Amino acid sequence: MIQLVYISAATAPMSKQDLKDLLQYCRQHNPQIGVTGMLFYGNGTFLQVLEGEEQVIDELLDTIEQDPRHTGLQVIQRKAITEREYADWSMGFQQVSERALRAAASAELDDFHEGDFKTGYLREHRIVVQSLMDHFRKQRIKAAGQSELGVDEEDAMINVLHRIIRLSVRALAIMMVITIVWGVLEVGYALYSQLLAPAVTDLRINDIVVIFGAFLSVLIAIEIFVNITLYLRDDVVHVKLVIATALMAIARKVIVFDFEKLTPMYILATAAVVLALGLVYWLMDRQTVIGARYQRPEA
Ligand SMILES: Cc1cc2nc3c(=O)[nH]c(=O)nc-3n(C[C@H](O)[C@H](O)[C@H](O)COP(=O)(O)O)c2cc1C
């Protein structure tokens, strides 16, 4: 693996929306090719750290270099690594503004100002580049262990709201774990009471089906937990996983169907939902595969 750092000049000032679009693309594409890193932008200048397999990084760099959004790309550091420094970021982001620099309160960055963040200066002051990278990487790790902050993080109110949401999601994750443990205990208890039944014949097929239902409920709870943790990691709702969870939930219902009590209409409607969810899942799966192939013609 290698870690590579380059600097470049934006051909036109990047608006928040431009940066958001760029980051959204990177955060979607980089995990598919095993790339991590961080992007700094300020004063019309980019500084980007890229980590990954050498060949992948070289190919990505070729693509990035041809991007018309910037020019004059210069690699200022390239080294072999055994461990990623930005393992948690498919592409972290830091706006280099006077405010962020002063808030950094770092001795090495005391004499560094937003106006200095330009390729000529950065090329000559590698120590500053290293300090910038180190400082903001560590700050991110401290900032509640968030993985990917949005480009809006400079806005104090949005920042607070963002934190509240993440805290709420964390609370949900904890409650979900409690639910899972509770579910496991329930399944254990149901099994235990069945095993204690006077004769094996008492363990009727219906009871077994009920136990299957309880098992599947716990699995669904685990899927929901995974949904929550993935949201915390990526700041994105993974729709494919949500569909998979819905499929599991409906499959659970199908498994415990009591055909003597259900109306044909109910069964048909359930079949339609299963079909629709299955189709959506298949389409999303196909899109991911085709997308990955499109973006990695060598694969
Ligand atoms: C400063 C900058 C950094 C970029 N970083 C990445 C990156 O980390 N990963 C990525 O896939 N594309 C990145 N891009 C976008 C690529 O240059 C390119 O637009 C994208 O890979 C799509 O290329 P394609 O249309 O040839 O598939 C970056 C672009 C710029 C201007």
The ligand as an ORCA input file, in Angstrom:
! r2SCAN-3c Opt
* xyz 0 1
  C      -9.507     17.620     -6.138
  C     -10.176     16.381     -6.629
  C     -10.124     15.223     -5.879
  C     -10.738     14.051     -6.317
  N     -10.677     12.921     -5.560
  C     -11.261     11.791     -5.996
  C     -11.206     10.594     -5.232
  O     -10.645     10.534     -4.139
  N     -11.831      9.505     -5.735
  C     -12.494      9.521     -6.935
  O     -13.024      8.501     -7.338
  N     -12.573     10.637     -7.657
  C     -11.983     11.766     -7.227
  N     -12.079     12.903     -7.973
  C     -12.904     12.888     -9.163
  C     -12.150     12.343    -10.370
  O     -11.249     13.307    -10.840
  C     -13.138     12.000    -11.475
  O     -13.997     13.067    -11.709
  C     -13.967     10.817    -11.103
  O     -13.145      9.766    -10.697
  C     -14.832     10.361    -12.279
  O     -14.019     10.008    -13.319
  P     -14.601      9.289    -14.616
  O     -15.712     10.179    -15.088
  O     -13.440      9.227    -15.555
  O     -15.074      7.950    -14.152
  C     -11.442     14.070     -7.544
  C     -11.496     15.246     -8.295
  C     -10.882     16.396     -7.852
  C     -10.967     17.651     -8.657
*
